Amino acid sequence: MAVIKPFKGLRPPRKLADKVAALPYDVMNVEEARAMAAGNSDSFLHISRPEIDLPAHIDPHDEPVYVQGQRNLQEFIDRGLLVQDDQECFYVYRQKMGIIVQTGLVVCASVDDYQSGVIKKHEHTRADKEEDRVKHIDYLDANDEPVFYLSRSCSEVEEIIAGVIAAEPEYDFTTDDGVSHTLWIITDSAMIDRLVDLFGAIPRLYVADGHHRSAAAGRVRELRREKNPGHNGQEEYNFFLTVIFPENQLNIMPYNRAVKDLHGLDADGFLAQVASAFEIVPSATPVIPCNRHHFGMYLSGSWYHLHAAPDLVNESDTVERLDVSILQNSLLAPILGIGNPRTDTRIHFVGGIRGNDELVRLVDSQEYAVAFSLFPTSIGELIDLADQDQIMPPKSTWFEPKLRSGLFVHLLS
């Protein structure tokens, strides 16, 4: 059963929340991070991407980067940009992006739950990215960015949250991308205890976004436990920062693909090979797939519909029936030679929020030869697969809107 815990959030004063808040560290490169933080010394990117305050040539995994993050966090505290709450709280965080509204409970989740499988994952982690998050969290002595989890819907949890958001919020602002962010604080001990009990009856939580942060939290706990002869399991390092959303509110967008070359084929030869596995229909307009097993392809200035042949689809296999698997196993690997998409540098993954315009830009720039738009993986597919302890192919889901970093931090000491 899921363990959740309130915590004393380290967070910005109300009037500074919109200046501090920043996109998560992993949706941008360092040049984009520098541009986003330019002219704003209060941006949380100085903590989540501290390399922006160091010379451009520095390796973002070098120790001075982690030390800089540690210094920047302390500076934010010293300047009053982040202030710790006096009591342990839960928080309610709502985001609105157009017609999409998602409202989650901000808590600390249990490392034990992650390691025992109460918290279900659907992706493998990369060793280098996991190691980076371990060092980042350990040097900061804090979970500075929340993990994005989902849970089965619970009517009483939703009723409690509905009552909370009927009151005046602590933060309410809209970011440049048009997404509104609203935060409420739960201080009532009886309400906190009831939420703890309700989640204690929920058998599983699911990682939506944040596998590396979750795995890193476990490794940081092991490092701290080894150094603490009085370890009792209740220290803050046994828990990590999480926002939990009900499954019925979340929005998954596609994770599209672009490939740098046609693996020695010309365009006609490539199309001929694709036609052996897919029905190809030229399109006069950009293709946004409208159902499962339907793909868009942009090649040499033209769009095509691709429909997977029925014998390509094994509906009885929760992994093989995913569209990302069908594209990988029937086109990317056998035709384009992308054997391992986790490590092959010829493939580029494009979050659905960037739309088809980004696919066109990449191919028209001649940096890439072909691009594919996909139908998004569903929440049901994610849950079914995770419940079976199966692993999705890399870059199968893109959740949007993204949680803003800097609105709440969990200190480990």
N, C-alpha and C positions, 0 to 999 in steps of 0.2 A: 504494500500500500504506500502511497506517495507521502513523503514527509516534506512539509514546508515550514519555514521559520520566519518570523518577523526580524527586522534588523534596524539599526540606527543609521538611516541613510545619510550619506555625505552628498549634499546637493546645493545648487545655487540659490541665493535669495530670489524671491519672486521677480523683482525688477530686472534681474540679469539672466534669467533662464533662457531667453531667446538668443542672447549673445553667446552664451556658453555652449548651448546645444549644437551637436555636429553629427553628420552622417557617420556610420560605423567605419572602422578602420579598413575593412577589407572590400569596400566597394569603389575604391579609388587607388590610383598609383600615387607615388610620392609627389610628382609634379602637380597633379590635380589637387592633392592635399595642400601643397604650398599655396596654390592659387586660391583655394577656398578660405584659407586662414589669413591671407594677405590683408593687412590693415586691421586685423582683429586679434589683439593680444589675449582676449578672453576666450577664444575658441577652444573647445575641448580637444581639438586636433593636436594642440601642443602637448597633450598628455597621451592621447591614443596613437598619434603618429609623431613622436618626438624628434624623428630624424629631420623634420622640416625646420628645426632650429639649429641644425648642424650643416657643415659644408656639403654641397651637392654630391661630392664624390664618395661620401661615406657609405659603407655597406650597412643597410638597415638592420642587420643582425649582429653588428659589432657591439661590444659591451658599452661603449660611450653612449649609444642610443638608449639603452635601458637606463643608464645612470641619468641621462637627460630627462627621461620620462619621470623618474623619481623626483628629480629637482623641480620639474614643472608642477607636479602634483602638490608638492610642499609649498611652492610659490602661490598656487591657486588658493590653498588653505590660508596662507599668511596674508594674502590680499583680500580675503573675505569673499572670494568668488565661489568657494565651496565651504559649507558650514554643516556640521553634523547635528542631526536631530538628537534631542535629549533622551528620547525613549524609543524602544523598539516598535516599529510600525510595519504595516503593509501599505502599499500604494496602489492606486488604480490609474492606469495609463490608457487613454483613449486616443486613437488616431483616425482622422477622416481624410480620405483622398477621393474626391469626387463622390460617387455614390457608395464607396467602400467605407465602412465603419468597423473598426475592430477595437475591442475594449478588453484589456488584460489585467491580471493581478500581478503586481511586482512583489516578489518574495525571494527568499533564499531557498534553493533546492539542496538536497542532500547528496554529497559525494558517494555515500554508501548506496543510495538508490541508483546512481548512475553506474556504479561498478557491479551491482547485483543484477541489473537488468530491469528494475522497476521503471527506469527511464529508458525508453527504447530509442535506438538510433537506426538510421537507414543509410549512412555513408561511412566509408573508411576515412581515416584521417591520414594526412601526409606527415611524415616524420619531421620534416623541416619546419612546416607551419606549426605543428604542435609544440616543438621545442621553442620556437619564437614566442608563442603565447605563454609557455611555462616561465620563461625568463621575464617577460613583460609583467605578468601578474606578480611574480615573486619579488622583483625589484620594486614595483609600486607598493607592495604589501596590500593589494586591493584588487577586487574585481571591478575594473573600470567600465566595462561594457557588458550589458546583460545578454544572456542566451535567450533565444526565442523558442519557447516550447508551446505545444498544444496539448489539450486534454479533451476527453469525451465531455460533452455538455452535461452540466448538473443544474437542475432548475433552481435549487435553493442557493447555490453560489451565484447564479445570475440574478436572483431576486435581491440578494444582499448587495451586489455591485450596483444594481439599478437604484437602490436606495442611497448608496454613497454618491453616485453621480448626479443625484437630484439636488445636492447641496452645492455651495460655492466652491469652485476649484482653487487649488493652490497656484497652478500655472494654466495659462490658456493663450496660445500664440500660434501663428501660422508662419511656416518657413517659406523660403523663396520658391520652392517647388510646388507651393499651393497646398501642402499637407498641413492640417491643423493638429496640434499636440496639446492635450489637456491632462492634467494630473490632479488627483485627489489623494489625501492622506487619511489612512485609517488608524486612529489611535485608541479606539474603544477596545478594552481588553476582552470583553465578552464576545464582541464581534470577531476579534482576532482568533480567540479560542475556537469559536464555532467554525471559522474557515479552516483552521488546522484540522479539526475533526472531520469536516466534509471531505477534504482532500485525502485524509487518512483512509477514507472508504473508496477512493478512486484507485483502481488497481494499477494503472499505468499512466505515465506521461510520455510524450513523444518529442524528440528533438526536431524542430522545424528548421532552424538555422542556428548554427553555433556548435558544430561537432568538435572543432578544435579547441574552443574555449571550455567546453565540458570536459574533454579529455585532459586538458591542461590543469583544470581545477583539481582533478584527481591526483595528478602527479605532484602538484604543489602541496596537496595535503600530505602525501607520502614524505616529501622533503621535510615538511614541518614536524611531522610525527616523529621522524628519526631524531630530530634535534630537541625534542621535548620529552624528557623522562617522566613528566607528570601528565602526559597526554591522557585525556579522559573521553574524547569523542564529542565533546560539546563545544570545543573551541570554534571560533568563527571560521577558521580555515577548513573545517569539515563541511562547509556550506558555500554555495556560490550563487551569484546574482542571476535572477531569471525573471522573465515575464511570461506568464502562462495565459494563453488565449483559448477560448472554447472552439472546438472544431468547426462549428457552424458559422463562424465569423471570418475565417481566414481566406485570403485570396492568393492563389498560386498563379504565377505567370510562367510562360515558357522559358526555357534556357536554350537559346538558339546556338548554332554552330557556324563557323567559317573555317575553310581549309586553304592553306597557302598555295597549293599546286594540285594538278590533276594526276599526279603519280605517273608521269611519263606519257599520258594520253593527250590527244588533242580534244577539242570540244565535241566533235562528232563521235569520236571513238568512246569518249566518256559517256555521252548520251546513249549510245548503243548498249553499253554494258549496264547502265542504270535501267534501261528498258527490259532487261532480262528478269528484273525483280520487281519493278514498279510500273504501273500504268502512268505514262507521262502525257500531260495535257498542257500545251502552251497557254499562257495567260497574258492578257493585255494589261493587267493591273497587278500590283504586289499581292502575293498570296498570304493570307492569314488563315491557317488551318482551322476548319470549323468543326472537326470531330476527330476522334481517335483514328490513328493509322493514316492520316492525311497530312502531307508535308508540303511546304513550299520550297522551291529551289531557285536561286538567282545565279545565273551563269551567262557570262559574255553579254551583259546588258539586257537579258531577258528573264522573265519569271516563268516558272512551270509549276503546275500541280503534280505532285507525286502521290499515288495511291498504292499502298502496299498490296501485293498479291495475297490472296487468302492463305496460301500455303506457307507464307512467311510468319504468320501469326499463330502462336501457341497460347490460346486463351486459358489453358489450364495451369500455366506457369506464371506466377505473380511477377517475376522479374522479366522473363522473355517477352511478355505481352506489352510491356511498357514501350511507348513510342521511341524513347531514347535508346532502348535495346534494339528495336527493329532497325532503326537507322544505323546504329553502330555495327550490328552483326550482318546486315544485308547490303550495306553501301560503304560506310566509312572504312571498315576493316578490309573486306575483300576487293573493293574497287580502288579506294584511295590509300590503302596501306596504313591506316591509322590503327595499329594493333593495340596500343595501350593509351587511351585518351587521357589518362591521368598524368602521363609523362611525355607524350609526344608533343614536341614544340611546333608542329605544323598545324595543329588545331587550336582555334581560339573560341572561347565560350562567351556569348553575348546575352546579358540579362534582358528579359523580355521588356523591361521598362524602357529600353532604348529603341524598341520597335524595329520595323523593317527598314527604316531609313538608315540605321547603322549598318545593316547587312549590305545595303546598296553602296554605302560609302566605302566600306572595306573592299568590296570587289571592284568598284569603279576606280579606286585608288591604285589598283593592280598589285596591292600588297597581298591580296587573297584572290584565289581563282574562282571559288564557289562558296555559296552560303546557303544555309537551310533554316527555315522557320518551322517550328514545331507546335503541336497542340499541347497545352499545359498538362502536366501530371495532376491527378486529382488528389484531394485530401484522403478520400477513401482508398486509393491505391497506395498512398504512403502508409496509412495505418495498417492495412492488410499485410503489406510487406514487412513492416516493422514487427507486427505481432508474430510473424513467422520467423523472426530473427534473420531475415534476408537483407541483403545490401543492394541498394540501387546503384546503377552506373553513376560515375561522377557527373556533377552538374546536371542533375535531373529536375531540380526545383528552384524557382526564384520567387521568394516571398516579397510582397510589396503591399503597403509602404514599409520602409525600413525603420526599425526602432532608432530614435535619436539617442546618441551617447551624451553623457554629461548631466543628465537630469537626475540621476541617482547613482551613487557609488557605494560599494560594500567594502568596508575596511576589514582586513583579515586579523589585525592585532588590536 
